[in-house]
Amino acid sequence: MIEIRDRVRFVETDMMGVVHHANYLRWFEMGRVAYLRAAGVELLNLMNDGYLFPITEVSCNYKNSARFDEEFVIRTTMLEFSKVKMTFGYRIVRTKDEMLLATGKTTNAFTNLEGRPTRLPISYYDKIACLYGQEEKGRKE
């Protein structure tokens, strides 16, 4: 699991003083980017090599509200991984009391720059598979 700690910015809140629902999707993205970086994959390198990974499915279950200036953590795990797609799971938790704020899931398919489905090359696949394998091993223990 990859964790990112952050704090709710004023711009992320709505007129009711709580985080606007769309920001959770941004936080999921932060988790995905951090996960891939932890695996040794930089997004700009991936794109420069001609590979994209658009989201094909997203879900978010809102549990409790986050408010301005509260600290939270994004916990990201890889649920499924292959040479053609990856699925991430997310848990957004308020830091001070471990209150679950939201859970979610995204699925990304690998494509070329023209948007056609493609297989991830072995150089990237092996890096991500290594971290995914470590996670899988940890879940079984």
C-alpha positions in Angstrom: 0.0 0.0 0.0 1.2 3.5 -0.9 0.2 6.3 1.4 0.1 10.1 0.7 -0.6 12.6 3.5 -2.2 15.9 2.6 -4.4 18.6 4.0 -7.7 19.9 2.6 -7.3 23.2 0.8 -9.9 25.9 0.9 -10.4 25.7 -2.9 -11.4 22.0 -2.5 -14.4 22.9 -0.3 -17.9 23.9 -1.4 -20.4 26.5 0.0 -21.3 24.0 2.7 -17.7 24.0 4.0 -17.0 20.4 3.1 -14.8 18.9 0.4 -16.6 18.9 -3.0 -17.2 15.4 -4.2 -15.1 15.8 -7.4 -11.9 16.3 -5.4 -11.9 12.7 -4.2 -11.3 11.7 -7.8 -8.3 14.1 -7.9 -7.0 12.5 -4.7 -7.3 9.0 -6.3 -5.1 10.3 -9.1 -2.5 11.5 -6.6 -2.5 7.9 -5.2 -2.1 6.3 -8.7 0.8 8.6 -9.6 2.5 7.9 -6.2 1.9 4.1 -6.6 3.5 4.1 -10.1 6.4 6.3 -8.9 7.0 3.9 -6.0 7.2 1.1 -8.6 9.8 3.1 -10.5 7.5 4.3 -13.3 7.4 8.0 -14.1 4.3 9.1 -16.0 6.2 11.5 -18.3 8.6 8.7 -19.3 5.7 6.3 -20.0 3.9 9.0 -22.1 7.2 9.9 -24.0 7.5 6.2 -24.8 4.0 6.3 -26.4 1.9 4.7 -23.7 -1.2 6.2 -22.0 -3.5 4.7 -19.4 -6.9 6.3 -19.5 -9.5 5.5 -16.9 -12.2 3.1 -18.2 -14.1 2.8 -14.9 -14.3 4.8 -11.7 -16.4 4.5 -8.5 -16.4 6.4 -5.2 -18.3 5.7 -2.1 -18.5 8.7 0.2 -18.6 7.8 3.9 -18.0 11.0 5.9 -17.2 14.6 5.0 -13.8 16.2 5.0 -13.5 19.9 5.9 -11.0 22.7 5.3 -7.6 22.2 6.8 -8.2 18.7 8.0 -5.3 16.3 7.4 -6.0 13.1 5.5 -4.2 10.2 4.0 -4.8 8.5 0.7 -4.1 4.8 0.8 -3.7 3.2 -2.6 -3.4 -0.5 -3.5 -3.3 -2.4 -6.7 -6.2 -4.8 -6.9 -5.6 -6.2 -10.4 -2.7 -5.9 -12.8 -2.0 -7.2 -16.3 -0.2 -6.1 -19.5 -3.4 -4.5 -20.7 -5.0 -2.9 -17.6 -4.6 -2.1 -13.9 -7.2 -1.6 -11.2 -6.5 0.4 -8.1 -8.3 0.6 -4.8 -8.4 3.7 -2.5 -9.2 4.6 1.0 -9.3 8.2 2.1 -9.0 8.5 5.9 -9.0 11.6 8.2 -5.7 11.5 10.0 -6.7 12.7 13.5 -9.2 10.0 14.2 -8.8 7.4 11.4 -12.3 8.2 10.2 -13.0 6.7 6.8 -14.0 9.5 4.4 -14.3 7.6 1.1 -13.4 4.4 -0.7 -13.0 4.0 -4.4 -11.7 2.1 -7.4 -10.4 2.9 -10.8 -9.6 0.8 -13.8 -7.1 2.0 -16.4 -6.5 0.4 -19.8 -3.1 0.8 -21.6 -3.3 2.5 -25.0 -0.9 4.0 -27.5 -0.9 7.7 -28.2 -3.8 7.3 -30.7 -6.0 5.7 -28.0 -5.8 2.1 -29.4 -5.5 -0.6 -26.8 -2.0 -2.0 -26.4 0.1 -4.1 -24.1 2.5 -2.6 -21.6 6.1 -3.3 -22.6 8.1 -5.7 -20.3 10.3 -2.9 -19.1 7.4 -1.1 -17.4 5.4 -4.3 -16.7 8.2 -5.8 -14.6 8.6 -2.7 -12.4 4.8 -2.5 -11.6 4.5 -6.3 -11.3 7.3 -6.3 -8.7 5.4 -3.8 -6.4 2.1 -5.5 -7.1 3.7 -8.9 -6.1 5.0 -7.5 -2.9 1.5 -6.3 -2.0 -0.1 -9.6 -2.9 2.4 -11.4 -0.7 1.7 -9.0 2.2 -2.1 -9.6 1.9 -1.6 -13.4 2.1 0.6 -13.2 5.2 
